[in-house]
């Protein structure tokens, strides 16, 4: 898994009753885009240091100049 600042991290709920959460990547602390990441969750504004597992997906932001 590789991410850049500005990408979105989608964390799927792992148990019944837990919803998916989306966070914006604020800082990449690993080498070459690898975790851990400092993120800000969109639902409550909480910032956290995360090392995403297999229940997470990176949604890359669009490249500049593309629509």
CHARMM-style PDB file with segment names, atoms N, HN, CA, C and O in Angstrom:
ATOM      1  N   UNK     1       0.844  -1.169   0.000  1.00  0.00      PROA
ATOM      2  CA  UNK     1       0.000   0.000   0.000  1.00  0.00      PROA
ATOM      3  C   UNK     1       0.891   1.235   0.000  1.00  0.00      PROA
ATOM      4  O   UNK     1       1.807   1.367   0.812  1.00  0.00      PROA
ATOM      5  N   UNK     2       0.596   2.131  -0.932  1.00  0.00      PROA
ATOM      6  HN  UNK     2      -0.148   2.024  -1.591  1.00  0.00      PROA
ATOM      7  CA  UNK     2       1.352   3.376  -1.020  1.00  0.00      PROA
ATOM      8  C   UNK     2       0.389   4.540  -1.142  1.00  0.00      PROA
ATOM      9  O   UNK     2      -0.622   4.446  -1.838  1.00  0.00      PROA
ATOM     10  N   UNK     3       0.701   5.640  -0.466  1.00  0.00      PROA
ATOM     11  HN  UNK     3       1.522   5.716   0.099  1.00  0.00      PROA
ATOM     12  CA  UNK     3      -0.154   6.825  -0.492  1.00  0.00      PROA
ATOM     13  C   UNK     3       0.714   8.068  -0.558  1.00  0.00      PROA
ATOM     14  O   UNK     3       1.915   8.029  -0.292  1.00  0.00      PROA
ATOM     15  N   UNK     4       0.077   9.170  -0.917  1.00  0.00      PROA
ATOM     16  HN  UNK     4      -0.899   9.202  -1.133  1.00  0.00      PROA
ATOM     17  CA  UNK     4       0.713  10.481  -0.940  1.00  0.00      PROA
ATOM     18  C   UNK     4      -0.154  11.434  -0.130  1.00  0.00      PROA
ATOM     19  O   UNK     4      -1.333  11.171   0.104  1.00  0.00      PROA
ATOM     20  N   UNK     5       0.440  12.536   0.294  1.00  0.00      PROA
ATOM     21  HN  UNK     5       1.398  12.749   0.104  1.00  0.00      PROA
ATOM     22  CA  UNK     5      -0.317  13.557   1.012  1.00  0.00      PROA
ATOM     23  C   UNK     5      -1.479  14.005   0.123  1.00  0.00      PROA
ATOM     24  O   UNK     5      -1.290  14.279  -1.062  1.00  0.00      PROA
ATOM     25  N   UNK     6      -2.673  14.077   0.700  1.00  0.00      PROA
ATOM     26  HN  UNK     6      -2.826  13.854   1.662  1.00  0.00      PROA
ATOM     27  CA  UNK     6      -3.867  14.475  -0.036  1.00  0.00      PROA
ATOM     28  C   UNK     6      -4.722  13.308  -0.497  1.00  0.00      PROA
ATOM     29  O   UNK     6      -5.888  13.502  -0.843  1.00  0.00      PROA
ATOM     30  N   UNK     7      -4.170  12.098  -0.509  1.00  0.00      PROA
ATOM     31  HN  UNK     7      -3.223  11.941  -0.227  1.00  0.00      PROA
ATOM     32  CA  UNK     7      -4.958  10.918  -0.863  1.00  0.00      PROA
ATOM     33  C   UNK     7      -5.980  10.648   0.234  1.00  0.00      PROA
ATOM     34  O   UNK     7      -5.860  11.159   1.347  1.00  0.00      PROA
ATOM     35  N   UNK     8      -6.983   9.843  -0.090  1.00  0.00      PROA
ATOM     36  HN  UNK     8      -7.081   9.428  -0.995  1.00  0.00      PROA
ATOM     37  CA  UNK     8      -8.001   9.428   0.871  1.00  0.00      PROA
ATOM     38  C   UNK     8      -7.741   7.985   1.273  1.00  0.00      PROA
ATOM     39  O   UNK     8      -7.377   7.153   0.442  1.00  0.00      PROA
ATOM     40  N   UNK     9      -7.928   7.701   2.541  1.00  0.00      PROA
ATOM     41  HN  UNK     9      -8.224   8.376   3.216  1.00  0.00      PROA
ATOM     42  CA  UNK     9      -7.812   6.342   3.054  1.00  0.00      PROA
ATOM     43  C   UNK     9      -9.203   5.894   3.464  1.00  0.00      PROA
ATOM     44  O   UNK     9      -9.825   6.507   4.332  1.00  0.00      PROA
ATOM     45  N   UNK    10      -9.694   4.828   2.843  1.00  0.00      PROA
ATOM     46  HN  UNK    10      -9.189   4.330   2.138  1.00  0.00      PROA
ATOM     47  CA  UNK    10     -10.998   4.265   3.172  1.00  0.00      PROA
ATOM     48  C   UNK    10     -10.764   3.044   4.054  1.00  0.00      PROA
ATOM     49  O   UNK    10     -10.122   2.078   3.642  1.00  0.00      PROA
ATOM     50  N   UNK    11     -11.296   3.103   5.274  1.00  0.00      PROA
ATOM     51  HN  UNK    11     -11.818   3.887   5.609  1.00  0.00      PROA
ATOM     52  CA  UNK    11     -11.157   2.002   6.223  1.00  0.00      PROA
ATOM     53  C   UNK    11     -12.527   1.354   6.366  1.00  0.00      PROA
ATOM     54  O   UNK    11     -13.460   1.972   6.878  1.00  0.00      PROA
ATOM     55  N   UNK    12     -12.649   0.106   5.913  1.00  0.00      PROA
ATOM     56  HN  UNK    12     -11.891  -0.396   5.498  1.00  0.00      PROA
ATOM     57  CA  UNK    12     -13.923  -0.609   5.968  1.00  0.00      PROA
ATOM     58  C   UNK    12     -14.221  -1.045   7.404  1.00  0.00      PROA
ATOM     59  O   UNK    12     -13.326  -1.461   8.140  1.00  0.00      PROA
ATOM     60  N   UNK    13     -15.509  -0.940   7.789  1.00  0.00      PROA
ATOM     61  HN  UNK    13     -16.235  -0.602   7.191  1.00  0.00      PROA
ATOM     62  CA  UNK    13     -15.929  -1.434   9.093  1.00  0.00      PROA
ATOM     63  C   UNK    13     -15.721  -2.937   9.149  1.00  0.00      PROA
ATOM     64  O   UNK    13     -16.054  -3.651   8.203  1.00  0.00      PROA
ATOM     65  N   UNK    14     -15.171  -3.418  10.260  1.00  0.00      PROA
ATOM     66  HN  UNK    14     -14.901  -2.838  11.029  1.00  0.00      PROA
ATOM     67  CA  UNK    14     -14.830  -4.843  10.347  1.00  0.00      PROA
ATOM     68  C   UNK    14     -15.887  -5.690  11.041  1.00  0.00      PROA
ATOM     69  O   UNK    14     -15.866  -6.917  10.940  1.00  0.00      PROA
ATOM     70  N   UNK    15     -16.807  -5.048  11.741  1.00  0.00      PROA
ATOM     71  HN  UNK    15     -16.824  -4.051  11.823  1.00  0.00      PROA
ATOM     72  CA  UNK    15     -17.841  -5.804  12.430  1.00  0.00      PROA
ATOM     73  C   UNK    15     -19.199  -5.164  12.158  1.00  0.00      PROA
ATOM     74  O   UNK    15     -19.286  -4.014  11.728  1.00  0.00      PROA
ATOM     75  N   UNK    16     -20.252  -5.929  12.417  1.00  0.00      PROA
ATOM     76  HN  UNK    16     -20.182  -6.863  12.766  1.00  0.00      PROA
ATOM     77  CA  UNK    16     -21.608  -5.434  12.212  1.00  0.00      PROA
ATOM     78  C   UNK    16     -21.810  -4.193  13.079  1.00  0.00      PROA
ATOM     79  O   UNK    16     -21.468  -4.186  14.261  1.00  0.00      PROA
ATOM     80  N   UNK    17     -22.367  -3.151  12.479  1.00  0.00      PROA
ATOM     81  HN  UNK    17     -22.645  -3.156  11.518  1.00  0.00      PROA
ATOM     82  CA  UNK    17     -22.640  -1.932  13.212  1.00  0.00      PROA
ATOM     83  C   UNK    17     -21.538  -0.888  13.109  1.00  0.00      PROA
ATOM     84  O   UNK    17     -21.741   0.261  13.501  1.00  0.00      PROA
ATOM     85  N   UNK    18     -20.381  -1.265  12.590  1.00  0.00      PROA
ATOM     86  HN  UNK    18     -20.216  -2.199  12.271  1.00  0.00      PROA
ATOM     87  CA  UNK    18     -19.291  -0.307  12.390  1.00  0.00      PROA
ATOM     88  C   UNK    18     -19.266   0.096  10.922  1.00  0.00      PROA
ATOM     89  O   UNK    18     -19.143  -0.749  10.035  1.00  0.00      PROA
ATOM     90  N   UNK    19     -19.384   1.393  10.678  1.00  0.00      PROA
ATOM     91  HN  UNK    19     -19.484   2.079  11.398  1.00  0.00      PROA
ATOM     92  CA  UNK    19     -19.439   1.880   9.306  1.00  0.00      PROA
ATOM     93  C   UNK    19     -18.040   2.122   8.743  1.00  0.00      PROA
ATOM     94  O   UNK    19     -17.059   2.184   9.483  1.00  0.00      PROA
ATOM     95  N   UNK    20     -17.972   2.255   7.430  1.00  0.00      PROA
ATOM     96  HN  UNK    20     -18.769   2.204   6.829  1.00  0.00      PROA
ATOM     97  CA  UNK    20     -16.711   2.610   6.784  1.00  0.00      PROA
ATOM     98  C   UNK    20     -16.340   4.028   7.182  1.00  0.00      PROA
ATOM     99  O   UNK    20     -17.215   4.864   7.408  1.00  0.00      PROA
ATOM    100  N   UNK    21     -15.042   4.301   7.269  1.00  0.00      PROA
ATOM    101  HN  UNK    21     -14.331   3.622   7.086  1.00  0.00      PROA
ATOM    102  CA  UNK    21     -14.558   5.640   7.603  1.00  0.00      PROA
ATOM    103  C   UNK    21     -13.586   6.089   6.525  1.00  0.00      PROA
ATOM    104  O   UNK    21     -12.835   5.287   5.973  1.00  0.00      PROA
ATOM    105  N   UNK    22     -13.613   7.382   6.235  1.00  0.00      PROA
ATOM    106  HN  UNK    22     -14.223   8.034   6.684  1.00  0.00      PROA
ATOM    107  CA  UNK    22     -12.710   7.969   5.254  1.00  0.00      PROA
ATOM    108  C   UNK    22     -11.837   8.991   5.957  1.00  0.00      PROA
ATOM    109  O   UNK    22     -12.310   9.765   6.789  1.00  0.00      PROA
ATOM    110  N   UNK    23     -10.552   8.986   5.613  1.00  0.00      PROA
ATOM    111  HN  UNK    23     -10.167   8.358   4.937  1.00  0.00      PROA
ATOM    112  CA  UNK    23      -9.604   9.927   6.208  1.00  0.00      PROA
ATOM    113  C   UNK    23      -8.712  10.505   5.115  1.00  0.00      PROA
ATOM    114  O   UNK    23      -8.412   9.843   4.122  1.00  0.00      PROA
ATOM    115  N   UNK    24      -8.301  11.737   5.316  1.00  0.00      PROA
ATOM    116  HN  UNK    24      -8.545  12.275   6.123  1.00  0.00      PROA
ATOM    117  CA  UNK    24      -7.369  12.383   4.393  1.00  0.00      PROA
ATOM    118  C   UNK    24      -5.955  12.173   4.915  1.00  0.00      PROA
ATOM    119  O   UNK    24      -5.692  12.366   6.102  1.00  0.00      PROA
ATOM    120  N   UNK    25      -5.042  11.778   4.028  1.00  0.00      PROA
ATOM    121  HN  UNK    25      -5.255  11.622   3.064  1.00  0.00      PROA
ATOM    122  CA  UNK    25      -3.642  11.576   4.406  1.00  0.00      PROA
ATOM    123  C   UNK    25      -2.979  12.941   4.543  1.00  0.00      PROA
ATOM    124  O   UNK    25      -2.889  13.699   3.578  1.00  0.00      PROA
ATOM    125  N   UNK    26      -2.515  13.244   5.758  1.00  0.00      PROA
ATOM    126  HN  UNK    26      -2.589  12.628   6.542  1.00  0.00      PROA
ATOM    127  CA  UNK    26      -1.853  14.516   6.041  1.00  0.00      PROA
ATOM    128  C   UNK    26      -0.334  14.414   5.947  1.00  0.00      PROA
ATOM    129  O   UNK    26       0.345  15.375   5.586  1.00  0.00      PROA
ATOM    130  N   UNK    27       0.186  13.230   6.279  1.00  0.00      PROA
ATOM    131  HN  UNK    27      -0.366  12.449   6.573  1.00  0.00      PROA
ATOM    132  CA  UNK    27       1.642  13.037   6.291  1.00  0.00      PROA
ATOM    133  C   UNK    27       1.950  11.564   6.069  1.00  0.00      PROA
ATOM    134  O   UNK    27       1.287  10.686   6.621  1.00  0.00      PROA
ATOM    135  N   UNK    28       2.958  11.312   5.259  1.00  0.00      PROA
ATOM    136  HN  UNK    28       3.496  12.026   4.811  1.00  0.00      PROA
ATOM    137  CA  UNK    28       3.434   9.944   5.014  1.00  0.00      PROA
ATOM    138  C   UNK    28       4.742   9.789   5.769  1.00  0.00      PROA
ATOM    139  O   UNK    28       5.712  10.491   5.486  1.00  0.00      PROA
ATOM    140  N   UNK    29       4.773   8.874   6.725  1.00  0.00      PROA
ATOM    141  HN  UNK    29       3.985   8.304   6.955  1.00  0.00      PROA
ATOM    142  CA  UNK    29       5.944   8.705   7.574  1.00  0.00      PROA
ATOM    143  C   UNK    29       6.863   7.573   7.138  1.00  0.00      PROA
ATOM    144  O   UNK    29       8.016   7.509   7.567  1.00  0.00      PROA
ATOM    145  N   UNK    30       6.365   6.680   6.291  1.00  0.00      PROA
ATOM    146  HN  UNK    30       5.429   6.731   5.943  1.00  0.00      PROA
ATOM    147  CA  UNK    30       7.184   5.585   5.779  1.00  0.00      PROA
ATOM    148  C   UNK    30       7.929   6.020   4.522  1.00  0.00      PROA
ATOM    149  O   UNK    30       7.677   7.094   3.975  1.00  0.00      PROA
ATOM    150  N   UNK    31       8.828   5.187   4.085  1.00  0.00      PROA
ATOM    151  HN  UNK    31       9.032   4.315   4.529  1.00  0.00      PROA
ATOM    152  CA  UNK    31       9.595   5.467   2.872  1.00  0.00      PROA
ATOM    153  C   UNK    31       8.792   5.100   1.632  1.00  0.00      PROA
ATOM    154  O   UNK    31       8.043   4.123   1.641  1.00  0.00      PROA
ATOM    155  N   UNK    32       8.946   5.876   0.571  1.00  0.00      PROA
ATOM    156  HN  UNK    32       9.555   6.669   0.563  1.00  0.00      PROA
ATOM    157  CA  UNK    32       8.324   5.604  -0.736  1.00  0.00      PROA
ATOM    158  C   UNK    32       6.815   5.450  -0.667  1.00  0.00      PROA
ATOM    159  O   UNK    32       6.245   4.623  -1.379  1.00  0.00      PROA
ATOM    160  N   UNK    33       6.153   6.240   0.187  1.00  0.00      PROA
ATOM    161  HN  UNK    33       6.616   6.912   0.765  1.00  0.00      PROA
ATOM    162  CA  UNK    33       4.702   6.211   0.266  1.00  0.00      PROA
ATOM    163  C   UNK    33       4.122   5.114   1.139  1.00  0.00      PROA
ATOM    164  O   UNK    33       2.905   4.933   1.184  1.00  0.00      PROA
ATOM    165  N   UNK    34       4.978   4.381   1.832  1.00  0.00      PROA
ATOM    166  HN  UNK    34       5.967   4.528   1.796  1.00  0.00      PROA
ATOM    167  CA  UNK    34       4.509   3.290   2.684  1.00  0.00      PROA
ATOM    168  C   UNK    34       4.063   3.801   4.047  1.00  0.00      PROA
ATOM    169  O   UNK    34       4.488   4.875   4.472  1.00  0.00      PROA
ATOM    170  N   UNK    35       3.204   3.039   4.745  1.00  0.00      PROA
ATOM    171  HN  UNK    35       2.859   2.167   4.400  1.00  0.00      PROA
ATOM    172  CA  UNK    35       2.751   3.431   6.086  1.00  0.00      PROA
ATOM    173  C   UNK    35       3.921   3.483   7.063  1.00  0.00      PROA
ATOM    174  O   UNK    35       4.991   2.937   6.791  1.00  0.00      PROA
ATOM    175  N   UNK    36       3.714   4.137   8.190  1.00  0.00      PROA
ATOM    176  HN  UNK    36       2.845   4.580   8.411  1.00  0.00      PROA
ATOM    177  CA  UNK    36       2.465   4.679   8.719  1.00  0.00      PROA
ATOM    178  C   UNK    36       2.133   6.046   8.126  1.00  0.00      PROA
ATOM    179  O   UNK    36       2.979   6.733   7.552  1.00  0.00      PROA
ATOM    180  N   UNK    37       0.848   6.410   8.294  1.00  0.00      PROA
ATOM    181  HN  UNK    37       0.161   5.853   8.759  1.00  0.00      PROA
ATOM    182  CA  UNK    37       0.337   7.691   7.807  1.00  0.00      PROA
ATOM    183  C   UNK    37      -0.291   8.465   8.959  1.00  0.00      PROA
ATOM    184  O   UNK    37      -0.893   7.878   9.858  1.00  0.00      PROA
ATOM    185  N   UNK    38      -0.147   9.783   8.926  1.00  0.00      PROA
ATOM    186  HN  UNK    38       0.342  10.260   8.195  1.00  0.00      PROA
ATOM    187  CA  UNK    38      -0.913  10.640   9.825  1.00  0.00      PROA
ATOM    188  C   UNK    38      -2.123  11.076   9.025  1.00  0.00      PROA
ATOM    189  O   UNK    38      -1.980  11.651   7.946  1.00  0.00      PROA
ATOM    190  N   UNK    39      -3.323  10.807   9.545  1.00  0.00      PROA
ATOM    191  HN  UNK    39      -3.439  10.340  10.422  1.00  0.00      PROA
ATOM    192  CA  UNK    39      -4.555  11.066   8.814  1.00  0.00      PROA
ATOM    193  C   UNK    39      -5.530  11.871   9.660  1.00  0.00      PROA
ATOM    194  O   UNK    39      -5.413  11.938  10.883  1.00  0.00      PROA
ATOM    195  N   UNK    40      -6.504  12.487   8.972  1.00  0.00      PROA
ATOM    196  HN  UNK    40      -6.599  12.433   7.978  1.00  0.00      PROA
ATOM    197  CA  UNK    40      -7.596  13.187   9.639  1.00  0.00      PROA
ATOM    198  C   UNK    40      -8.901  12.580   9.141  1.00  0.00      PROA
ATOM    199  O   UNK    40      -9.208  12.637   7.951  1.00  0.00      PROA
ATOM    200  N   UNK    41      -9.671  11.995  10.068  1.00  0.00      PROA
ATOM    201  HN  UNK    41      -9.421  11.949  11.036  1.00  0.00      PROA
ATOM    202  CA  UNK    41     -10.921  11.354   9.706  1.00  0.00      PROA
ATOM    203  C   UNK    41     -11.973  12.408   9.390  1.00  0.00      PROA
ATOM    204  O   UNK    41     -12.109  13.402  10.102  1.00  0.00      PROA
ATOM    205  N   UNK    42     -12.719  12.174   8.304  1.00  0.00      PROA
ATOM    206  HN  UNK    42     -12.609  11.366   7.725  1.00  0.00      PROA
ATOM    207  CA  UNK    42     -13.680  13.155   7.822  1.00  0.00      PROA
ATOM    208  C   UNK    42     -14.944  13.211   8.679  1.00  0.00      PROA
ATOM    209  O   UNK    42     -15.584  14.260   8.749  1.00  0.00      PROA
ATOM    210  N   UNK    43     -15.320  12.111   9.331  1.00  0.00      PROA
ATOM    211  HN  UNK    43     -14.801  11.258   9.274  1.00  0.00      PROA
ATOM    212  CA  UNK    43     -16.580  12.110  10.079  1.00  0.00      PROA
ATOM    213  C   UNK    43     -16.520  12.887  11.386  1.00  0.00      PROA
ATOM    214  O   UNK    43     -17.529  13.456  11.804  1.00  0.00      PROA
ATOM    215  N   UNK    44     -15.359  12.924  12.043  1.00  0.00      PROA
ATOM    216  HN  UNK    44     -14.540  12.461  11.703  1.00  0.00      PROA
ATOM    217  CA  UNK    44     -15.290  13.616  13.329  1.00  0.00      PROA
ATOM    218  C   UNK    44     -14.075  14.533  13.483  1.00  0.00      PROA
ATOM    219  O   UNK    44     -13.914  15.171  14.523  1.00  0.00      PROA
ATOM    220  N   UNK    45     -13.220  14.605  12.461  1.00  0.00      PROA
ATOM    221  HN  UNK    45     -13.351  14.087  11.616  1.00  0.00      PROA
ATOM    222  CA  UNK    45     -12.054  15.491  12.513  1.00  0.00      PROA
ATOM    223  C   UNK    45     -10.902  14.974  13.353  1.00  0.00      PROA
ATOM    224  O   UNK    45      -9.908  15.675  13.541  1.00  0.00      PROA
ATOM    225  N   UNK    46     -11.025  13.744  13.863  1.00  0.00      PROA
ATOM    226  HN  UNK    46     -11.833  13.175  13.710  1.00  0.00      PROA
ATOM    227  CA  UNK    46      -9.980  13.141  14.696  1.00  0.00      PROA
ATOM    228  C   UNK    46      -8.733  12.866  13.857  1.00  0.00      PROA
ATOM    229  O   UNK    46      -8.828  12.345  12.746  1.00  0.00      PROA
ATOM    230  N   UNK    47      -7.563  13.221  14.394  1.00  0.00      PROA
ATOM    231  HN  UNK    47      -7.486  13.645  15.296  1.00  0.00      PROA
ATOM    232  CA  UNK    47      -6.301  12.901  13.725  1.00  0.00      PROA
ATOM    233  C   UNK    47      -5.672  11.707  14.419  1.00  0.00      PROA
ATOM    234  O   UNK    47      -5.741  11.574  15.641  1.00  0.00      PROA
ATOM    235  N   UNK    48      -5.051  10.835  13.618  1.00  0.00      PROA
ATOM    236  HN  UNK    48      -4.995  10.943  12.625  1.00  0.00      PROA
ATOM    237  CA  UNK    48      -4.458   9.627  14.168  1.00  0.00      PROA
ATOM    238  C   UNK    48      -3.283   9.180  13.308  1.00  0.00      PROA
ATOM    239  O   UNK    48      -3.176   9.540  12.136  1.00  0.00      PROA
ATOM    240  N   UNK    49      -2.417   8.397  13.909  1.00  0.00      PROA
ATOM    241  HN  UNK    49      -2.504   8.104  14.861  1.00  0.00      PROA
ATOM    242  CA  UNK    49      -1.322   7.739  13.212  1.00  0.00      PROA
ATOM    243  C   UNK    49      -1.801   6.321  12.927  1.00  0.00      PROA
ATOM    244  O   UNK    49      -2.133   5.581  13.853  1.00  0.00      PROA
ATOM    245  N   UNK    50      -1.839   5.934  11.645  1.00  0.00      PROA
ATOM    246  HN  UNK    50      -1.569   6.535  10.892  1.00  0.00      PROA
ATOM    247  CA  UNK    50      -2.373   4.619  11.287  1.00  0.00      PROA
ATOM    248  C   UNK    50      -1.394   3.833  10.415  1.00  0.00      PROA
ATOM    249  O   UNK    50      -0.649   4.387   9.606  1.00  0.00      PROA
ATOM    250  N   UNK    51      -1.431   2.533  10.616  1.00  0.00      PROA
ATOM    251  HN  UNK    51      -2.036   2.082  11.273  1.00  0.00      PROA
ATOM    252  CA  UNK    51      -0.749   1.586   9.738  1.00  0.00      PROA
ATOM    253  C   UNK    51      -1.849   0.696   9.192  1.00  0.00      PROA
ATOM    254  O   UNK    51      -2.194  -0.310   9.811  1.00  0.00      PROA
ATOM    255  N   UNK    52      -2.410   1.055   8.028  1.00  0.00      PROA
ATOM    256  HN  UNK    52      -2.130   1.872   7.525  1.00  0.00      PROA
ATOM    257  CA  UNK    52      -3.599   0.370   7.509  1.00  0.00      PROA
ATOM    258  C   UNK    52      -3.377  -1.111   7.276  1.00  0.00      PROA
ATOM    259  O   UNK    52      -2.294  -1.551   6.890  1.00  0.00      PROA
ATOM    260  N   UNK    53      -4.436  -1.867   7.521  1.00  0.00      PROA
ATOM    261  HN  UNK    53      -5.316  -1.510   7.834  1.00  0.00      PROA
ATOM    262  CA  UNK    53      -4.413  -3.304   7.292  1.00  0.00      PROA
ATOM    263  C   UNK    53      -5.138  -3.659   6.005  1.00  0.00      PROA
ATOM    264  O   UNK    53      -5.406  -2.786   5.180  1.00  0.00      PROA
ATOM    265  N   UNK    54      -5.458  -4.935   5.827  1.00  0.00      PROA
ATOM    266  HN  UNK    54      -5.240  -5.645   6.497  1.00  0.00      PROA
ATOM    267  CA  UNK    54      -6.104  -5.398   4.599  1.00  0.00      PROA
ATOM    268  C   UNK    54      -7.537  -4.893   4.432  1.00  0.00      PROA
ATOM    269  O   UNK    54      -8.130  -5.056   3.365  1.00  0.00      PROA
ATOM    270  N   UNK    55      -8.097  -4.281   5.479  1.00  0.00      PROA
ATOM    271  HN  UNK    55      -7.616  -4.148   6.346  1.00  0.00      PROA
ATOM    272  CA  UNK    55      -9.450  -3.747   5.410  1.00  0.00      PROA
ATOM    273  C   UNK    55      -9.469  -2.288   4.952  1.00  0.00      PROA
ATOM    274  O   UNK    55     -10.497  -1.619   5.054  1.00  0.00      PROA
ATOM    275  N   UNK    56      -8.336  -1.796   4.448  1.00  0.00      PROA
ATOM    276  HN  UNK    56      -7.501  -2.339   4.365  1.00  0.00      PROA
ATOM    277  CA  UNK    56      -8.212  -0.397   4.029  1.00  0.00      PROA
ATOM    278  C   UNK    56      -7.813  -0.296   2.559  1.00  0.00      PROA
ATOM    279  O   UNK    56      -7.148  -1.175   2.010  1.00  0.00      PROA
ATOM    280  N   UNK    57      -8.246   0.819   1.933  1.00  0.00      PROA
ATOM    281  HN  UNK    57      -8.786   1.533   2.379  1.00  0.00      PROA
ATOM    282  CA  UNK    57      -7.956   1.075   0.527  1.00  0.00      PROA
ATOM    283  C   UNK    57      -7.525   2.533   0.383  1.00  0.00      PROA
ATOM    284  O   UNK    57      -8.130   3.420   0.985  1.00  0.00      PROA
ATOM    285  N   UNK    58      -6.486   2.782  -0.410  1.00  0.00      PROA
ATOM    286  HN  UNK    58      -5.996   2.061  -0.898  1.00  0.00      PROA
ATOM    287  CA  UNK    58      -6.069   4.153  -0.701  1.00  0.00      PROA
ATOM    288  C   UNK    58      -6.748   4.599  -1.986  1.00  0.00      PROA
ATOM    289  O   UNK    58      -6.691   3.915  -3.008  1.00  0.00      PROA
ATOM    290  N   UNK    59      -7.386   5.746  -1.916  1.00  0.00      PROA
ATOM    291  HN  UNK    59      -7.433   6.301  -1.085  1.00  0.00      PROA
ATOM    292  CA  UNK    59      -7.976   6.368  -3.110  1.00  0.00      PROA
ATOM    293  C   UNK    59      -7.099   7.562  -3.451  1.00  0.00      PROA
ATOM    294  O   UNK    59      -7.103   8.579  -2.758  1.00  0.00      PROA
ATOM    295  N   UNK    60      -6.346   7.414  -4.536  1.00  0.00      PROA
ATOM    296  HN  UNK    60      -6.343   6.588  -5.099  1.00  0.00      PROA
ATOM    297  CA  UNK    60      -5.406   8.452  -4.929  1.00  0.00      PROA
ATOM    298  C   UNK    60      -6.142   9.666  -5.468  1.00  0.00      PROA
ATOM    299  O   UNK    60      -7.137   9.541  -6.183  1.00  0.00      PROA
ATOM    300  N   UNK    61      -5.641  10.836  -5.115  1.00  0.00      PROA
ATOM    301  HN  UNK    61      -4.833  10.937  -4.535  1.00  0.00      PROA
ATOM    302  CA  UNK    61      -6.248  12.072  -5.632  1.00  0.00      PROA
ATOM    303  C   UNK    61      -5.937  12.190  -7.115  1.00  0.00      PROA
ATOM    304  O   UNK    61      -4.926  11.667  -7.583  1.00  0.00      PROA
ATOM    305  N   UNK    62      -6.793  12.870  -7.851  1.00  0.00      PROA
ATOM    306  HN  UNK    62      -7.614  13.295  -7.471  1.00  0.00      PROA
ATOM    307  CA  UNK    62      -6.539  13.050  -9.295  1.00  0.00      PROA
ATOM    308  C   UNK    62      -5.263  13.863  -9.520  1.00  0.00      PROA
ATOM    309  O   UNK    62      -4.940  14.757  -8.737  1.00  0.00      PROA
ATOM    310  N   UNK    63      -4.555  13.549 -10.580  1.00  0.00      PROA
ATOM    311  HN  UNK    63      -4.817  12.823 -11.216  1.00  0.00      PROA
ATOM    312  CA  UNK    63      -3.356  14.300 -10.953  1.00  0.00      PROA
ATOM    313  C   UNK    63      -3.745  15.706 -11.371  1.00  0.00      PROA
ATOM    314  O   UNK    63      -4.830  15.925 -11.909  1.00  0.00      PROA
ATOM    315  N   UNK    64      -2.866  16.648 -11.125  1.00  0.00      PROA
ATOM    316  HN  UNK    64      -1.984  16.470 -10.688  1.00  0.00      PROA
ATOM    317  CA  UNK    64      -3.125  18.034 -11.534  1.00  0.00      PROA
ATOM    318  C   UNK    64      -3.304  18.089 -13.057  1.00  0.00      PROA
ATOM    319  O   UNK    64      -2.549  17.468 -13.805  1.00  0.00      PROA
ATOM    320  N   UNK    65      -4.309  18.839 -13.497  1.00  0.00      PROA
ATOM    321  HN  UNK    65      -4.923  19.344 -12.889  1.00  0.00      PROA
ATOM    322  CA  UNK    65      -4.551  18.982 -14.919  1.00  0.00      PROA
ATOM    323  C   UNK    65      -5.459  17.927 -15.510  1.00  0.00      PROA
ATOM    324  O   UNK    65      -5.757  17.975 -16.703  1.00  0.00      PROA
ATOM    325  N   UNK    66      -5.913  16.960 -14.695  1.00  0.00      PROA
ATOM    326  HN  UNK    66      -5.671  16.922 -13.725  1.00  0.00      PROA
ATOM    327  CA  UNK    66      -6.851  15.948 -15.201  1.00  0.00      PROA
ATOM    328  C   UNK    66      -8.206  16.185 -14.562  1.00  0.00      PROA
ATOM    329  O   UNK    66      -8.312  16.771 -13.484  1.00  0.00      PROA
ATOM    330  N   UNK    67      -9.223  15.726 -15.238  1.00  0.00      PROA
ATOM    331  HN  UNK    67      -9.137  15.250 -16.113  1.00  0.00      PROA
ATOM    332  CA  UNK    67     -10.584  15.902 -14.706  1.00  0.00      PROA
ATOM    333  C   UNK    67     -11.184  14.570 -14.392  1.00  0.00      PROA
ATOM    334  OT1 UNK    67     -12.325  14.500 -13.933  1.00  0.00      PROA
TER     335      UNK     67
END
